[in-house]
Amino acid sequence: MLTMIGKRLMFAIPSLIGVVIVTFLLTRALPGDPAAYFAGPAATKEAVEQIRKKLGLDRPLIEQFFRYTNDLAHGDFGNSLTTGQPVATEIRNRLPASAELTLLGLIVSIVIAIPLGVLAATRPGSWIDHLCRVTTTAGVSLPVFFTGLVLVYVFYFRLGWSPAPLGRLDVFYSAPPTVTGFYLVDTLLARDVEAFRSALSQLILPATTLAIFSLAPIARMTRASMLAVLASEFVRTARASGLSPSTVIVTYAFRNAMLPVITTLSMVFSFLLGANVLVEKVFAWPGIGSYAVEALISSDFAPVQGFVLTMAVMYVLLNLVIDILYGVIDPRVRLEG
């Protein structure tokens, strides 16, 4: 297992180097001039040129790249032109908000999708099988921002059941002392029940939006994988041996059907990291997705590069966790590693 993990980490290094190069080049190819935006609409050409020189944008592209990689090697992601704060600090402060939202949405979708897929596979042609198909089709068809806007319109504007989609806490509550950065956890550690309820109520709609988006591929893959395993010879042998249906499904079929589902979970999580950008803008969520969008609009290179690099590192770590889960579920993976 340790050998396999080491190989995966070695393969991840060229990927991260490629991400750094591509991100740097793409940000320089984007329309807009950071110096002109920073100088303001009334600035003269001389003032814009002075700012461009101060920011180092007048230097050759290769020199800018080497300066950028040298800063990265020292843990410096640069400073944001719009906020004036170090990008690393901004990402560190905003990342828990995005992670809490993404993880809660993924957990909700897993709790619903996996049992739904298993029940649909064990009862083909039943009403729950049709429900699974309708749910997966709707989840794939609806854009994530449209789902979020509909939920806001129905549950906040029309019914008034949900609080205003304006951040992680209601305006009447203050943020808890930072321990994990997850408000649900930090409010419980601070024993502030009212703030916990406020944080949970603010999370329900955006997490539901992400859950609807991610539910479809998980349920579909669970159903397809279970159908394939239930039709295999070893399952028929287990049934012929007189084992109970629950033992056959849980002990034999479900465990062997989990590998494709785990692979789907890794892809879904990466999709959620991208969908987070739209959800955070709809719900005014102070995460790194909305931070990257605001920086992109203002042609602020450093936050965009920091955001992409952070997402790449998270994706590499996620794949490493998936490889470890493979080895836990299927010993053959450890032997091959």
Disulfide bonds with the S-S distance in Angstrom:
none
